[in-house]
Amino acid sequence: MAHAVDFVLNVMKGLSTSEPVLFQRDGSLFVASEQGFGMVKNGLSPLSDIKESEDIISRWDESSYDKKPVFKDGEIDYLRDICFGSDDKSFSLDEIAKSAKQLSSLKNDGKIRMVRHGSQYHSHKYGYAADGIDVYLLEARVMDREKYVQMIRDKEIEMINKLKDSEFGSKSRLYFEEHPKIPDCVIITPRIAITLPRPGSLEHSYVERPDAWTEQTRMTHEPSGTDSRSILRYKEMNTFTESPYRVSVKINAREIGSNNWEKLTQVLRNVVNHISRELLVVNSYMEYAQEFVAGINAIHNEMFAKNIEQSNQWKAEARK
């Protein structure tokens, strides 16, 4: 059986100039390099239940106003670029690239670090300088990387098997927009975004241009460890549509301009070359994605066979 996580791992390896680094943050697996990142939305949770993992917080320092974690020897360098700051739960491509570069410079010990944050909102009404959030670390654990990836594969199978027995959406025309049972994945570079098995748009502030982004675009990520939010906004899936799941590729709609023809020509040539190379990499690993998506579509088509048949009848009648 093909797995979405293997598609993400292989595509990121093909896109990257060095070996991508892996870490889990707030319930999602990140596969990152200086060229971009992939995210498998449903990682392992709760962390405390993963018996194959080890707690890397040796104790909590409560001498200050808010308690701080004290990590085991040798762990702080691996965690510094994974953990969020104290007042933000978003990130950018540029920040991911810098983190990946730093993590790549460390010893590859064959392990993956997993962290979970908490957050709370504070208001200027209660004495704060401005409205905002406080972000803090709740858990940090480490485990063997290969074992982790295999557990992600097993979780994908478990999630897909649960879909077969699920009644979710059976009484509705549409699936719920953020249903946690779908093993969604995304890969983002400065030029393209790949999503599977559901199509999605970036969840950011450019409402008028949701399919445009830069290396500095802030991407939201819910640090509660739940599946309620992610960096993408997903479309609702119509239960009257046959095989709606797919691999979706979007080209960055960011505007490119210049008042110099030669400079613009060179910029456009570079963009086309980069996009062509990245699309070739994606296409070379489509066998993983195709089999994975086909499995979910088969479940969908069987679960909603009556709806699909009815939709086909309506279309046939409309053509008469």
Secondary structure, DSSP 8 states (H G I E B T S, - for coil): ---HHHHHHHHHHHH-SS--EEEEETTEEEEEETTEEEEES-----GGG-TTSEE-EEEEE-SSSS-EEEE-TT-HHHHTTTS--TT--EE-HHHHHHHHHHHHTS---SEEEEEEEEEEEE-GGGT-SSSEEEEEEEEEEEEEHHHHHHHHHHHHHHHHHHHHT--TTTTSSB--TT-TTS--EEEE-SSEEEEESS-EEE-SS-TT-TT---TT--EE--TTS-SS--SEEE---BTTSSS----EEEE-------S-HHHHHHHHHHHHHHHHHHHHHHHHTHHHHHHHHHHHHHHHHHHTHHHHHHHHHHHHHHH-
